[in-house]
Amino acid sequence: MDSGLSAIDLFCGTGGLTEGLRWAGYDVRWAIDYDKSAVEAHRENHGDFAIRADIRETNPAEDGPDIEPGDLDLIAGGPPCPSFSTIGRSKLGSLKDRSVDEDERNVLYLDFLRYVRHFQPKAFVMENVPGMLTDTVTIESDTLQESLPTETGQEIEQSPVGEEVSVAEVILEEMEELDYTVDCFLVDAADFGVPQHRERLFFIGRRTGKSLPELTRWFTHRKPTDREKGQRMQVRPELKGSHDKSQETFRVGSSSILPSFEPDREYRHPYLTVADAIMDLPPISPAGEMPPNQATEYTLPPVSPYQEWARNVTDGEDWENQSLRNHNARWHNHFDLSIYKLLGSGVGWNIGQVSTRLQPYRNDVFPDKYKKANPTKPASTILAHIQKDGHMFIHPTEARSLSPREAARLQSFKDTYWFPESRTNAYRLIGNAVPPRLAEAVGVAVRRTILSDRHVDD
């Protein structure tokens, strides 16, 4: 889509941010990531403009896109900052002779800002984990605050040497030194129609003007009322009919497509649930007999509006002729399957809170748990840790962990989105991705608030 709103995607991963920005009307022209599998997936879905390189070794003027400074509308990206993630911190802390503070990836945001300083986009969006708000650093004389000297001569108030401040505050100061109006916003993807609770922090900046998008104004969904709680799944109107109510499995209610993003909408829909997202997908099993280990075609039509949206069937194509990819079950031992069966929907056991005979990991390394998804609620946060095992992501009705396709559905990827056949790689890429629908919401808010008239300053 060439809308005239140009964008580039730094640390692009498998392309969730690119996908959402395209839905929001941006022409994403260039992307970069160091992960070979991520770049492969990005190219499969978006074309060959993504490059594989270590951004720390690149020069924006020589290695970046052929776009003149000042002409670019948006730079977006999510620098991996595992030191700011609870899961990341536990993993780094468990590695011998390696501390969280020594992880070089926690300053990759500086490379994001190098590209901002060179290209001078009209706006930028940097996505990251909520831990940035609670993590602190001690300001030193050679602090990161001095790593990007401004060329504008603008005086920016900095935190005093020796003071402990939040990481987010330091990053905001760095961004202000580039002569941008900036702020950060903490949001939950479920509020934007993603069937998953996933809190993320967005730093948004604009080069001219002062108004920034207040992301809470763009919510499309909300917590269900007491009356709505416990209801399972909307049913598409064409599938409704007279039937025995005693056999009813799913909620039959008013249907709607996914709502568009408008500020201050009068009505917000109840959160999308796990059932809304995945319960139309064929049953599979680790044993690989019946149900089979892998399903490559659909056996039912989409039941809910979200499932219809996710199927992404092209005009003139029948759902029965659509192929299904990445829907296969990982192997589980009999012990794990017994625990999976024992748990009720939405029930979880934290590792360390149960007998050592019922926990697969050291509780001093991974704050892990067994957790079965509740079909009547949004999923818990899909993490890259799902590549290691599926104990935190147990299917609500089948004794197995989620398939890559089910995890992708919960991340708001459509079924036509390509992921590698390697289940481990697919899980990792999906867990690390920005949900496309969340990216679309932020992209629309930035476009409408900052870029709606690119030639007029407010």
C-alpha positions in Angstrom: 0.0 0.0 0.0 1.5 3.3 -1.1 -0.5 5.9 0.8 2.3 8.5 0.9 2.8 7.8 4.6 6.3 6.4 4.6 7.6 4.2 7.4 10.6 2.0 8.4 10.6 -0.8 10.9 13.7 -1.3 13.1 14.2 -4.6 14.9 11.3 -5.8 12.7 11.2 -9.4 13.9 8.7 -11.5 12.0 6.8 -8.4 11.0 3.9 -7.9 13.4 4.6 -4.1 13.6 4.9 -3.9 9.8 1.7 -5.8 9.3 -0.3 -3.5 11.7 1.2 -0.3 10.2 0.2 -1.5 6.7 -3.4 -2.1 8.0 -3.2 1.5 9.3 -2.3 2.9 5.9 1.5 3.2 6.0 3.9 2.3 3.2 6.6 0.4 5.1 9.6 0.7 2.8 12.5 -0.8 4.8 13.1 -3.0 7.8 16.1 -4.5 9.6 16.7 -7.4 12.1 19.6 -9.6 12.9 17.5 -12.8 13.4 17.7 -15.0 10.2 14.4 -16.7 10.8 12.7 -13.4 11.6 13.9 -11.8 8.4 12.9 -14.8 6.3 9.4 -14.6 7.7 9.2 -10.9 7.2 10.2 -11.3 3.6 7.7 -14.1 3.0 4.9 -11.9 4.2 5.9 -8.4 3.1 8.5 -8.6 0.3 12.2 -8.3 0.0 12.8 -4.9 1.6 13.9 -6.3 5.0 17.6 -6.7 5.5 19.5 -8.9 7.9 22.2 -7.0 9.8 23.4 -6.1 13.2 22.0 -2.6 13.6 24.8 -1.7 15.9 27.2 -2.1 13.0 25.1 0.0 10.5 25.4 3.6 9.4 21.9 5.0 8.8 23.3 7.2 6.0 25.0 4.4 4.1 23.1 1.3 5.1 19.7 2.6 5.7 16.9 3.3 3.2 17.2 5.7 0.3 15.1 8.4 2.0 16.3 12.0 2.5 16.4 13.2 6.1 13.2 15.0 6.9 11.2 13.2 4.3 10.3 10.1 6.3 7.0 10.1 8.1 7.5 7.4 10.8 10.2 5.3 12.3 8.8 2.4 14.4 10.5 -0.4 16.2 10.8 -2.5 19.3 14.4 -2.8 20.5 14.8 -6.0 22.4 15.5 -5.1 26.0 15.4 -8.4 27.9 16.9 -6.8 31.0 13.6 -4.9 31.4 11.5 -8.0 31.1 10.6 -10.2 34.1 11.2 -13.4 32.1 14.3 -11.9 30.6 15.7 -10.9 34.0 15.3 -14.4 35.4 17.0 -16.0 32.4 19.9 -13.6 32.4 20.3 -13.9 36.2 20.6 -17.7 35.9 23.5 -17.6 33.5 26.9 -18.1 35.1 29.1 -15.0 35.3 26.6 -12.8 33.5 24.5 -10.2 35.2 21.4 -8.4 34.1 23.2 -5.1 34.1 25.8 -6.4 31.6 23.4 -7.4 28.9 24.3 -5.2 25.9 20.8 -5.5 24.5 19.4 -3.2 27.1 20.9 -0.2 25.3 19.8 -1.1 21.8 17.3 1.7 22.0 20.3 4.0 21.4 20.6 2.6 17.9 16.9 3.3 17.4 17.6 6.9 18.3 20.6 7.0 15.9 18.2 6.4 13.1 15.8 9.0 14.4 18.6 11.6 14.6 19.7 10.9 11.1 16.3 10.6 9.3 14.5 13.2 11.4 11.1 11.5 10.8 7.9 13.5 11.5 7.0 10.9 14.2 8.5 7.9 15.8 7.0 5.0 17.9 9.2 2.8 20.0 7.6 -0.3 21.6 8.9 -2.1 24.7 8.0 -4.0 27.9 6.4 -2.4 30.9 9.5 -3.2 33.0 11.0 0.0 31.7 8.7 1.9 34.1 9.9 0.1 37.2 13.6 -0.6 36.4 16.0 2.1 37.6 19.5 3.1 36.8 22.0 5.3 38.7 23.1 8.4 36.8 26.9 8.5 36.3 29.1 11.1 34.7 29.4 9.1 31.5 25.7 8.3 31.5 23.8 7.3 28.5 22.3 10.8 28.6 25.6 12.0 27.1 25.7 9.5 24.3 23.5 11.4 21.9 24.5 15.1 22.1 21.9 17.3 20.5 22.9 19.6 17.6 20.1 22.0 18.2 21.6 23.7 21.2 18.4 23.1 23.2 18.9 22.9 26.9 17.4 19.7 28.3 17.1 19.2 32.1 18.9 16.0 33.0 18.8 13.9 36.2 21.6 14.8 38.6 24.7 12.5 38.8 24.3 9.8 41.4 20.5 9.9 41.4 18.5 6.7 40.8 15.9 7.2 38.1 13.6 5.0 36.1 14.9 3.7 32.8 11.9 5.2 31.0 12.8 8.7 32.4 16.3 8.4 31.0 15.0 7.3 27.6 12.5 10.2 27.5 15.4 12.6 28.2 17.4 11.1 25.4 14.5 11.5 23.0 13.9 15.1 24.1 17.5 15.9 23.3 16.7 15.1 19.7 14.3 18.0 19.8 11.1 15.9 19.8 8.0 16.2 21.9 7.7 12.8 23.6 5.8 10.8 26.1 5.2 7.1 26.9 2.0 5.2 27.2 1.3 1.9 28.9 -1.6 -0.1 27.3 -3.1 -3.6 27.2 -3.5 -5.2 23.8 -6.9 -6.6 24.9 -8.3 -3.1 25.0 -7.7 -2.9 21.2 -9.4 -6.2 20.2 -6.5 -8.6 20.7 -7.7 -11.8 22.4 -4.8 -11.6 24.9 -3.8 -9.5 27.9 -0.4 -8.1 26.8 0.8 -4.9 28.4 3.2 -2.9 26.4 4.9 0.5 26.7 4.9 2.9 23.7 7.2 5.9 23.4 5.8 8.3 20.9 7.5 11.4 19.6 6.8 14.1 17.1 9.2 16.6 15.5 7.0 19.6 15.3 3.9 20.5 17.3 2.9 19.4 20.8 -0.1 17.2 20.6 0.5 13.4 21.1 -2.1 10.7 20.8 -3.6 9.6 24.1 -3.9 5.9 23.3 -6.6 5.2 25.9 -9.0 7.3 23.7 -8.6 4.7 20.9 -9.8 1.6 22.9 -12.3 -0.6 21.0 -12.8 -3.2 23.8 -13.4 -3.3 27.5 -13.8 -5.6 30.5 -17.1 -7.5 30.3 -19.9 -6.6 32.7 -21.0 -9.1 35.3 -23.8 -10.2 33.1 -21.4 -10.8 30.2 -18.8 -12.7 32.2 -18.8 -16.4 31.6 -20.2 -16.1 28.1 -18.1 -18.1 25.7 -18.3 -17.1 22.0 -20.2 -15.0 19.6 -21.7 -16.9 16.7 -21.9 -15.4 13.2 -25.5 -14.6 12.2 -25.5 -17.0 9.2 -24.8 -19.9 11.6 -27.7 -19.1 13.9 -30.9 -21.0 13.7 -33.6 -22.8 15.7 -32.0 -25.5 17.8 -32.2 -27.2 21.1 -31.0 -24.7 23.7 -30.0 -27.5 26.0 -27.3 -28.4 23.5 -26.0 -24.9 23.1 -22.2 -24.7 23.5 -21.4 -21.2 22.5 -23.1 -17.9 23.2 -25.5 -16.8 20.4 -25.5 -13.0 20.5 -25.3 -10.0 18.2 -22.4 -10.4 15.8 -20.0 -7.7 14.7 -16.8 -7.4 12.6 -13.8 -6.1 14.4 -14.5 -2.4 15.1 -12.4 0.2 13.4 -10.2 2.6 15.5 -11.9 5.9 16.3 -11.2 8.1 19.2 -13.7 8.3 22.1 -16.1 5.7 20.6 -19.4 5.6 22.4 -19.6 1.8 22.6 -16.8 -0.6 23.3 -17.1 -4.3 22.9 -16.4 -6.9 25.6 -12.9 -8.4 25.5 -12.4 -11.0 22.8 -11.8 -14.4 24.4 -9.7 -17.5 23.8 -12.9 -19.2 22.5 -13.6 -16.4 20.1 -10.1 -16.8 18.8 -9.2 -20.5 18.4 -12.1 -22.9 19.1 -12.9 -23.4 15.4 -9.5 -24.9 14.7 -9.4 -28.7 14.3 -8.5 -30.9 17.3 -4.9 -32.2 17.3 -3.0 -34.4 19.7 0.6 -35.1 20.7 0.0 -38.8 20.1 -0.6 -38.2 16.4 -3.3 -40.8 15.8 -6.8 -39.5 16.2 -6.9 -36.6 16.6 -3.9 -36.3 14.3 -0.6 -34.6 15.3 -1.1 -32.0 12.6 -4.1 -30.6 10.8 -3.6 -29.0 7.3 -7.2 -28.2 6.5 -10.2 -26.8 8.4 -13.1 -29.1 9.4 -15.6 -26.4 10.4 -16.5 -23.0 9.1 -15.5 -20.0 11.2 -17.9 -19.7 14.1 -17.2 -16.3 15.6 -16.6 -13.0 13.8 -13.0 -13.0 14.9 -12.4 -16.5 13.5 -13.9 -15.3 10.2 -11.6 -12.3 10.2 -8.6 -14.5 11.1 -9.3 -17.0 8.3 -8.9 -14.2 5.8 -10.6 -16.1 3.0 -10.3 -14.3 -0.3 -13.4 -13.4 -2.4 -14.6 -16.3 -4.3 -12.7 -18.9 -2.2 -14.5 -21.4 -0.1 -13.2 -22.0 3.5 -13.1 -25.8 2.7 -10.5 -25.2 0.1 -8.3 -23.0 2.3 -5.1 -24.6 3.6 -4.1 -24.5 7.3 -0.5 -24.1 8.3 1.4 -24.3 11.6 -1.3 -26.2 13.4 0.5 -29.1 14.9 1.0 -30.4 18.5 4.3 -30.7 20.3 5.2 -33.9 22.1 4.4 -34.1 25.8 5.4 -36.8 28.3 2.7 -38.7 30.2 3.5 -36.8 33.4 2.8 -33.4 31.8 -0.4 -34.6 30.1 -1.6 -35.8 33.5 -1.1 -32.4 35.0 -2.8 -30.8 32.0 -5.8 -33.0 32.4 -5.9 -32.2 36.2 -6.1 -28.5 35.8 -9.4 -26.7 35.3 -9.9 -23.9 32.7 -8.1 -20.8 33.8 -6.4 -22.6 36.7 -2.6 -22.2 37.1 0.0 -23.6 39.5 3.1 -21.5 40.0 6.3 -23.5 40.1 7.5 -23.4 43.7 4.0 -23.4 45.1 3.4 -27.1 44.7 5.2 -30.2 45.6 8.6 -30.6 44.0 7.2 -33.8 42.5 4.8 -31.7 40.5 7.2 -29.1 39.1 9.5 -29.5 36.0 11.9 -26.6 36.7 14.1 -25.1 39.4 12.0 -22.5 41.0 15.0 -20.2 41.5 15.6 -19.9 37.8 12.2 -19.6 36.0 9.1 -18.0 37.6 7.1 -20.6 35.6 3.8 -22.2 36.0 1.3 -24.7 34.6 -1.6 -22.6 33.3 -4.6 -23.7 31.3 -6.3 -21.1 29.2 -9.8 -19.9 30.2 -12.0 -20.0 27.1 -14.2 -17.2 28.5 -11.4 -14.7 28.9 -8.5 -13.2 26.9 -5.4 -15.3 27.0 -2.5 -14.5 29.2 0.6 -12.9 27.6 2.0 -15.1 24.8 5.8 -15.1 25.5 8.8 -16.4 23.5 9.3 -18.8 26.3 6.6 -20.9 24.7 9.4 -22.2 22.4 10.8 -24.1 25.5 7.7 -25.8 26.7 4.0 -25.1 26.7 3.2 -25.4 30.4 2.0 -21.8 30.6 -0.1 -22.2 27.5 -2.3 -25.2 27.9 -5.3 -25.6 25.6 -8.6 -25.0 27.3 -10.2 -28.3 26.2 -7.5 -30.6 24.9 -4.6 -32.1 26.8 -1.8 -30.3 25.1 -0.2 -26.9 24.8 -1.2 -24.4 22.1 -0.1 -24.9 18.5 1.9 -22.2 16.8 -1.2 -21.2 14.8 -3.3 -20.9 17.9 -0.6 -18.7 19.5 -0.6 -16.6 16.3 -4.4 -16.2 16.5 -4.1 -15.0 20.1 -1.5 -12.5 18.8 -3.9 -11.2 16.1 -2.0 -12.7 13.2 -4.3 -13.9 10.4 -4.1 -17.5 9.3 -2.6 -16.5 6.0 0.4 -15.1 7.7 3.5 -17.2 7.0 5.6 -18.7 9.8 8.5 -21.2 9.4 7.6 -24.9 9.6 10.1 -25.3 12.5 7.7 -25.3 15.5 10.5 -23.9 17.8 11.2 -21.0 15.5 7.6 -20.3 14.9 6.8 -20.2 18.6 9.8 -17.8 19.3 8.9 -15.4 16.5 5.2 -15.3 17.5 6.0 -14.8 21.2 8.4 -11.9 20.4 6.1 -10.2 18.0 4.0 -7.0 18.4 0.3 -8.0 17.9 -0.6 -6.5 14.5 -3.9 -5.2 15.7 -2.2 -3.3 18.5 0.3 -1.9 16.0 -2.6 -0.9 13.8 -4.3 1.0 16.6 -1.1 2.9 17.5 -0.4 3.6 13.8 -3.9 5.0 13.3 -3.7 7.1 16.4 -0.3 8.6 15.3 -1.6 9.1 11.7 -4.7 10.9 12.8 -3.1 13.0 15.6 0.3 13.8 14.1 0.4 13.0 10.4 -3.2 13.9 9.3 -1.9 17.0 7.6 1.8 16.5 7.0 2.4 20.1 5.8 0.7 22.0 8.5 2.1 22.4 12.0 -0.3 22.8 14.9 
